[in-house]
Amino acid sequence: MSRNRQDRLRRVTILGGGPVAGIAALGFARALPGTRVDWIMRPVDPAALADRLPATLPSSAPHLEQLGLDEAMLVARAGATHRLGERFLGWGPADYITSEGQAMPLGVAGALHHHHALAPRHPLHSYRPAAVLADAGRFVHPTAPDGPLGFHDYGLRLDPDAITPFLADRATRAGVRITSGEAVDADLIVDAAGPAPTPDWIDWTDALPATTLTLGTVAATAPDPCDTYRATDAGWQATWPLANRTLTGTAVLGAGPIRPGRRREPWQGNILALGDAAAAMGPLCCTGFALALANLSLALSLLPGRDLPPLLLAEYNRRAGLRADRLADLLSAHHHLAGHAPARPGLAHTLAQFARRGFLPHFEEESVGPERWLAVLAPALRPQRPDPIALSADPPAPLDRLHATLAALPARLPSYPDYLARMRHA
């Protein structure tokens, strides 16, 4: 039996003025071509960091594809640049670079980080292709899967001044009506207008203590595939290189206007909260927009009719909550290991497992791969129990060979500004 057309969503209204509202408008218009989608523009809240610092994770690629947004288009028209890694300076006993992708095979049994724990001659990130390229200011797209350029992965930074007009154009082409009026009655309202106090807000400021952020801009700088977070006495300073300028951020720990946390039920009745209205991840690592992309994709995959069944909304809230919580665990790991904050429950479990035997526990709804977690934990924690498989190998010859291979890699590649210029003019 075909679905009764009276059950379908007839009207969807998006509230907000930034890229989170833009992806919501585009996503619902593409998913529901027979539905009226209105995007009511609102000024971007200064505390809406998903809108002010938009960036994607490697796991965001299928969500962008779902919206019809390919990388070449974002680079050419939305000021996108590639983000291979994040450099952390002064956050602990040793500086480190986080990155994603897969570990290169060593040619012997056992995981790379287990071998490194037995013979830590160089920082762990110097054995990761993405981190080596990021540190050297080099980038190429992954190529042959059996060589050193086949194991890295990357996200994108999006220029906050360019991405919203770009998404507005795409949404208009998809049939979205853009206005600046008041909210109208709709079968579904998507609140992407930024953070607002709600009774079901779960506060994370103890674990994510950067609650004041001052943004700045350095003009006419070269793009770079690595973000930098330098610890200070009061918090940290960040540089986020874009195509033609660099955004800077000075974060202060303590009481401030940013309130990290999430809603217990971001989808209630016919109102779906998205972006900072649903979960405020704070400024570290710029993950709010990627989380909004993932949750938009989840909402579209569970898309109900006009009846909005409670069981379906409960499943969305469960999965969105797990995803936000686990991403908060990762972000709080930086602060906890630097002595800034206590460990959240999920992080405490992860730390206990890793400290005992060097393994990461499984969690549902992870947003990042294990390499990102290992890049944070391994420099600070040495497992109490060495891995028996790594102990049976011949250290440190495999590590030395891998380190030499990767150390020679950047000299063979173009600088990132040259590579990006070629891409933009292709």
N, C-alpha and C positions, 0 to 999 in steps of 0.2 A: 504494500500500500504506500502511495506517495505521501510525503509530509504535507499536512495542511498548510497552505500558504498564509493563513491567518496567524500561524504560530511564529512566523519569522519576525526578526527585529525590523521594524519599519523606519525607525529614526534613531540615530546615534549622535550624541553631542559630545565634543571634546572641549575641555576647558584648559587653557594654558597658552603661553606665548613663546615657548622655547622648543628645542628639538624633541623633547619627550612627547609633547603634544603633537608635534609634526609626525613622528613615527606612528603614533596612535591613529591619527587621522588617515594617514596613508594605509596603514595596516587594515583598518576596518573597511575603508573604501575598496581595497583590493579583494578582501575576503567576502564582502557583501555588496556585489555590484548593483543589486536592486534596492539597496537601502539608502535613504538620505543620510548623509554624514555632514554635520555642521562643525566647523572648528571656530570656536569663539575665542579670539585672541585676548589675552590678559598680559599685563606687564610681568616680566620674569622676576620672581622673588630673588633678592640678593643671596638668600640662604639655599636656593635651589641649585645645588652643586652638580646634579645630573645634567642640568641645562647649561650651567656656566663653564663646566669642565667636561665636555662630552668626549668620551673615548670608548673604544671597543676592546674586547678580549679576543683571543683566538677562537674561543667557543662562540663568539657572536657571528661568525661567518654565515652559518645557515639561517640565522634570523635576518641578516641583511639581505640574503638571497630571497627569502620569503617576501620581503618588501620590494623586490625588484631593484635593489641598490647594489650595483657591482663596484668593486674596488676602483677600477679605472675611472668610473664616473665620479666617485667621491673625491679622488685625487684631483681630477681636472676641474670640478665645479664646486666642491665643498671644502677645498683647502685641506684635504686629508693628508696626513703624513704617517709613516710607519713607526710603530713602537715595538722594538725588539726586547728591550729590557729596562730595568729601573735600578739605578745606582744608589746605594745607601751608604752614606759617609758618616762615621762617628756614632753609629747606632749601637755599637757593641765593641767587644774586644778586637774585631776585625771588620773591615769594610766588605760589602758583598754586593753582588748584582743578581737580581731575580730575572728569570726568563722562562720561556716555555718551549715546548717541543719534546723530542725524545732524546734519551741518552744515546750517544754513539756506542756501538759494541766495542768491547775491549779485546775480544778474541779469547777471553777466558770466562769461565763460569762465575756468576755473582754480579750483583748490581754495582754500578760505578761508585755510588756514595759509600758502599761498604768497603770497597778497596781503598777509597780515599781516606776513610777513617783510620785505616791501618798504616797509611803512608802519606800524610798530609803535607807534601812538599810545597804545593802551590795552593792558592784559594780554589775552592770547589768550582766556582764559576769559570775558571780558566780551562775547565774540561767540558764546558757546555758551548756548542757552536753559536747559539743565539747570543749568549752573554759575551763571548769573545768578539763577535761582530759589533754588538752594541757598544762595547767599551772602546772599540777602534773607530767608531763612526762609519761603519760600512753596512751595506744592506744589499742583498739580492733575494729574489724569490726562491723558495726551495726548488731544487732541481732533482738530479738523480738520487733515488732513495738509498743507494748503497755508498754514497760518498759523503764527505763532511758537509756539503751544502744541501743535504736531504733531510736533516734532522731538526731544523729550527722552525719555529712558528712565531707569529706576530699578531699584534692588534693594530688598530688605527687610532690616531688622535684626530679629532674633527675641529675645525676652526669655529669657535662659537659665534663669530660674526657672519660666517658664510653658510653654516649648515641649516639654520632656520629658514632663510629665504629660499634655499635650494629645496628643502622639504615642502615648503609652501607651494612652490611651483609644481613639484611632483604631485602633491595632493590635489591641487586644482585640476591638473590634467586627468587625475583619476576620478574627478567628479565631486570633490569636496567643496562645500560652500564656506568661505572664510569671511567672518564678520567680527565686529568688535562690540557687539551688543551684550545684553544680559542673557543668562541661561534660559533655555526654553525647555518645555516638556519634551521628554524623549523616552524611548523604551530603555535605553542604556545611556548613562552619563559617565564619561571618563574624566576623572579629576586628575589633571596633570599640571595643576597650577602651583605646585610647590608645597613646602611643609606647612602644616597647620595643626594646632593642638587638638587632639582627639582623646576621648576617654579610654580607648584601647591601646594607647601608645606604650610601647615597651622601650624603656630608656636604656641606652648603651654608653652614656658618657663616661662611666667609670672605666670601661674597656677601650673606648675610642675617645681619648681626652682632648683631641685637637678641636676646640669649639670656637676659635676665632681665626679667621683667615683674611689677610689683606692681599689683594691681587694687584699685580702691576704688569707692565709691558716693557720689553726692551726691543726697540725697533731695529730693522735691517740686520737681523742675525741669520746665520745659516741653519738650515734644518739639521736635525740630529736624531738618530733612532733610539736614543737612550734618555729617559727622564732622570733627574737627580734629586735626591732628598738628603740634605745636609742637616745633621742634628745641631741644635743650638741649646743654650742654657734654658731658654724659655719654651722651646718646642722644636720646630724645624723650618728650613727654607727649601723651596722647591723651584726647579726650572722645568718648564714643559715646552720644548722647542716646536714651533709650528713652521709652516712653509716659508714665511717672510718675516716672522718676528718670534720672540720667545715670551711666553707668559711666565710670570714669577709669582710665587706665593709665599707668604710668611705666616706660619701657623703658630698659635700660642696655646699651650695646654692650660686647662682650667675652665672656669665658668665663662661662657660666651654665648653669642646668639645662635650658633650652630648646635643642634640637638640631635646627635646620632641616635638612631633607634628605628623601630618599625611598628606598623600597625599589626595588631593581632589578627584582624580580619580586614584585609585591604579591599575585598569585594563583599559589600553588604547591600543586599537588595539589588536595586538597579544602578548602584553607584560603584564604579571600579576605580580605586586609587592607583596611580601609576607614578613612577619616578619618586621624587622626594616626598610626595604626598603619601606614599606607601612605605618607603624605607629610605632613611637618610643615612648614607654610608660614611659621611665625613669626607674630608678632602684628600686623605692619603690614598694614592694610587688611582684616583679618578675612576672609580668602579660603578658609580651610580647609573650612568647612562647604559652601560652594558647590562646591568641588572634589569633596568626598565625594558630593554630589548628582549631579554629572556622571558620576562613576565608577560610582555605583550604577546610573544609567540605562544606561551602557555595559555593565555586567555583565548587566543584565536583557535587553538587546537581543541579547547573545551567549549567552544562557543555555543551557548544555549539559544533557545528560542525566547519568545517574550515572557514565558512562564518563569524563567530563571530558577530552576529547581535547586532547593537548598543543598542537596547532596553534592551537586556539581560545584556550587560555590564553595562548599566546605573542602572539596578536593583541591580546588585552586588555592584557597587560603593555606591549606596544609603544605602544598608543594612550594608556593611562593615564600612561606615562612621558613621552610627548611633551607631554601636557596639563600635567602638573605642572612639567616643565622650562620650558615657555613662560610659565606663570604666575610661576614663580620669576624668570625674566628681567625681567618687568615690575616685580615688587616690588624686585628688586635695582637697577633703574634709579634709583629714588629714592635709595637709599644711595650708589650709584656717583656720580651727578651731584652729590651733597652732599659727596663726598670721603671717604665712610666705608668704601668697599669696592671691590675690583677688579671688572671687568666679566666676567660669565659669557660663555661662547662665543657663545650665541645672542644675548645682549644686545650683545656686541661687534660682531657682524655687523649687527644693527639700527642701532646707533649709526653705524657706518661708512657704511651706505647712506643714512641720514637726513642725516648731516653733509655728504655729497657732493652730494646732489641733492634732499633734502627728501621722499623717498618711504620708505614702510615696506615691507620685504620680506615675502613671503608665508611663513607658517608653518602647518603642519598642526596642528589641535587648539588653536586659540586660544580662550581663555575670555572675552576682552573684545574690544570693537570698536576700530577705528582711532582713534576720537576720544579714547579713554582713553590710548592710547599717545601721541598728539599732545599731549595736555595735559601729559604729563610731559617729553617731549623738546623741544618747540618753545620753551619759555621759556629753556632752557639752551643750545640749539644752533641756530645760524643756518646754513642750507645754503650751502656754498661756491659752488654754481652756482644762480643765481636761475632760477626756472621761466620759460621763454620765453613760455608762454601768459599767465601773470600779468603779465609785463612789457609785453605788448601791450595791456593794459587801461588804463583811466584812473584811476590811484590818486589819492587814497584815497577818492573819493566813495562807491563801493559800501560800503566798510567803515564810513564815517561814518553812512550811512543805517541799516545793520544795527545799529550800536551804539546809535543813538538809539531805534530800535524796541524793542530789548531792555531798555534802561535804563528805559523807561516801563512795562514789562510788570508788575513786581511790585506797583505801586500799584493795579493793577486786580484783584488777586487776594486772597483771604482769607489770613490768617496760617495757618501749618501747624497750630498747636494747634486752631484753629477748624475747619479742614478735617477733621482727624483725628477730632475730637469728633463732627462730623456723620456721618462714616463709621461710627464705632463705634455710634452710636445709630440708624442707618438701619434 
